[in-house]
Amino acid sequence: MLMKTCPYCQNASFSSTTLGGPWLCPSCGEDITHTPVEAPHRPVQTGEAANGKNPFDSVRKFFRKLIKAGS
C-alpha cells in the first residue's frame, strides 16, 4: 500500500495501485500526483483495531465460554 501526505491539507492518502494516472487527495480533491510516496507507518492487519488488539477476541472468548457451559 502506498501513502502520500497531501501538501495542501496535510491529510494522508492511500492507494494500492501503481497504474499511474492522477492521484487526487480524497480529503481536499487536489492533485497530489507529483507528491513523493511515503512508506505507511505500520501495516494494519485485517480485524485489528487501532489499539493493536483484535476486536473479535472478545467474541471468541464469549463463544468459548458458551460452548464450555453447554458441555
Secondary structure, DSSP 4 states (H G I P E B T S, - for coil): -EEEE-TTT--EEEE---S-S--B-TTT--B-TTSPPB--SSPPPTT--TTSS-TTHHHHHHHHHHHHHH-
